[in-house]
């Protein structure tokens, strides 16, 4: 007898494992209970296979009670199937949200990696220092400004009468700068506005000034702007 049970267990185990594997990999199918067909004769096929119902009033009453109990069981089975289906639907919704979230962050990570690859490695501190130094306008040389008295030696194109009022205002500010070692915020803003006004007038005359003179005037104004405000000319 024990050998028969052992043989049945050996045969049944692979079958159970195969069923579990297939159920895990197969897509979910909604639970739908089989319908129960009740007849007045107590059998789903009573009308076709012959009369098998009760022959007395008591038997009919018991047959009706049996049908009521069957209907109650059917209702419980349908409710449980609906609960299983609802639980599975909630599970699918959670999985879909999780997949959407993971996909979003994977796409963002891929986008960031692609941008980093296109941008290349970040510059080193030495490279940043060289870039910053190269971008700063050159200081005014002793030939361009008397650093003791603050007097400026303007290029010839900027000595034209059209620049006279602006030159006078910048000269006064630079004398004040040499005397006090710098300019306050209000004077810096005044110097910025005046230099930008001169540069705007210079650009209006770009077709009338030789290219080398235009470049020299622009470079001079950049140095004047940086010396007065520590900012660059746009």
PyMOL commands that set and color helices and strands:
alter all, ss='L'
color gray80, all
select helices_A, chain A and resi 2-25+46-49+57-119+125-135+156-159+161-180+185-204+211-229
alter helices_A, ss='H'
color red, helices_A
select strands_A, chain A and resi 145-146+151-152
alter strands_A, ss='S'
color yellow, strands_A
deselect
rebuild
show_as cartoon
